[in-house]
Amino acid sequence: MAEYNAMDTAAFKGVWVFCEQREGAIQTISYQLLSEGRKLANDLGVELCGVVMGSEVNEGYVKALGGYGADRVYYIDSPLLKTYTTDGYAKVLCDLVQDKKPEIVLIGATNLGRDLGPRCAARLHTGLTADCTHLDVDVEKYKGFLRETSNIDVENTAFEENTNLKMTRPAFGGHLMATIICPRFRPQMSTVRPGVMQTQPFDEAGMNKVVIEKITPALTAEDIHVQVLDVKKSARKMVDLIGADVVVSVGRGISADPKKGIALAEELAGALGGVVGASRAVTDADWLPSDHQVGQTGKTVHPRIYVALGISGAIQHLAGMQDSETIIAVNKNASAPIFEAATYGVVGDLFKVLPDLIKEIKAIKAAQ
């Protein structure tokens, strides 16, 4: 293995995506990160590599990573990697980074990624920015992002010309956005929230030309200090907001009768074939579990239809749903900011509007 020095920034080249798999199947966040990594690699003029760890992972899934942008996939196969352990995965990923020296490493901000990323960053003597919602290496593209999302006077602000990874994430509970760089150490590491980056269309030509490099890791049972005896899956079904085609979200406007408001939202979601989401105010009040939350500190969604019920439209919530194809807002406050983002708006009491709306939708579906 070549000598490793995290401060020798010139020795590092390439963009990597850690492609998380569970029970042999690649997770959706991996395709999102590859799509974003492809843009960064193009701006830098470097190779995009996926890294897959596991045991007997479906090789069709591994090859398919090329269809989402990967030029090369490092497939690390070992029985010791079949079930995730911090010791095993961190050692193997750090060994590979020290050998190949990528300049950027992206990891999904999943439960697994949030454990793996910081441990690898510490061992590699570099920095990591957690829960990112935007990434840039090109300064002009970053300026464009700031023009659209901030009140910074971009034209009269001096920007240093460099290709450091500009990692933007929510700060102070989502009330501010902070952009962080890691100029003196490599690799530049970031965990990225699921659902934030959009997956590019699958490219069969990319799949056919991707290079699969199979690696046998220097990993023994002695390297893993925890033995996984059994894996128990949670009995509670989590709501799939990110993959939903229709999301019906409730906000503080249901406070007069939370149970009735949620019941109406569930009925509307059922009629539209969707799922129920919520603003932070709703989950903070324990009216719905946290996995229903949409926004900067929740999940980012891109459904075909997003219905906002009693949601004022704070910037933190808008950041999680503003890219929805069609936004329908119901709010009794005619000046609520949500109407500025809405495709269609209804000014009225949701408890009076929804029963009629649900009745009409059901009648139309019955007629069809």
HELIX and SHEET records of a PDB file:
HELIX    1   1 THR A    9  ALA A   11  5                                   3    
HELIX    2   2 THR A   28  LEU A   44  1                                  17    
HELIX    3   3 GLU A   59  ALA A   64  1                                   6    
HELIX    4   4 LEU A   65  TYR A   68  5                                   4    
HELIX    5   5 PRO A   79  LEU A   81  5                                   3    
HELIX    6   6 THR A   86  LYS A  100  1                                  15    
HELIX    7   7 ASN A  111  ARG A  123  1                                  13    
HELIX    8   8 VAL A  139  THR A  149  1                                  11    
HELIX    9   9 VAL A  154  ASN A  156  5                                   3    
HELIX   10  10 PHE A  172  GLY A  174  5                                   3    
HELIX   11  11 GLU A  204  LYS A  209  1                                   6    
HELIX   12  12 ALA A  221  ASP A  223  5                                   3    
HELIX   13  13 ARG A  252  ILE A  254  5                                   3    
HELIX   14  14 PRO A  258  LEU A  272  1                                  15    
HELIX   15  15 ARG A  280  ASP A  284  1                                   5    
HELIX   16  16 SER A  290  HIS A  292  5                                   3    
HELIX   17  17 ILE A  315  LEU A  318  1                                   4    
HELIX   18  18 ILE A  338  ALA A  341  1                                   4    
HELIX   19  19 LEU A  350  ALA A  367  1                                  18    
SHEET    1   A 7 LEU A 128  CYS A 132  0                                        
SHEET    2   A 7 GLN A 188  VAL A 192  1                                        
SHEET    3   A 7 ILE A 104  GLY A 108  1                                        
SHEET    4   A 7 VAL A  15  PHE A  18  1                                        
SHEET    5   A 7 LEU A  48  GLY A  54  1                                        
SHEET    6   A 7 ARG A  72  ASP A  77  1                                        
SHEET    7   A 7 VAL A 211  ILE A 215  1                                        
SHEET    1   B 2 GLN A  21  ARG A  22  0                                        
SHEET    2   B 2 ALA A  25  ILE A  26 -1                                        
SHEET    1   C 3 HIS A 134  ASP A 136  0                                        
SHEET    2   C 3 LYS A 166  ALA A 171 -1                                        
SHEET    3   C 3 LEU A 176  ILE A 180 -1                                        
SHEET    1   D 5 VAL A 275  ALA A 278  0                                        
SHEET    2   D 5 VAL A 246  VAL A 250  1                                        
SHEET    3   D 5 ILE A 305  LEU A 309  1                                        
SHEET    4   D 5 THR A 326  ASN A 331  1                                        
SHEET    5   D 5 TYR A 344  VAL A 347  1                                        
END                                                                             
